Amino acid sequence: MTGRGRTPATAGAMSALHRDGYLILPDLLTPDTCSRIRAEAGRFVDRTSVRRGAGRLAT
């Protein structure tokens, strides 16, 4: 699959995906985007708490 100016996945990358269950996509997100995602995830975690033994998030 190709995106804007992106290289299609190689056979080696697809083999790694099937073997490992994930792909490493270097430079997919900018450092600024990663920082914004981390900040939002932190706010989400701060708004929730984990009930002991419940195995799910509760607000």
Summary of the structure (lengths in Angstrom):
residues: 59
radius of gyration: 17.3
end to end distance: 38.7
largest distance: 47.0
contacts: 82
relative contact order: 0.08
helix: 46%
strand: 7%
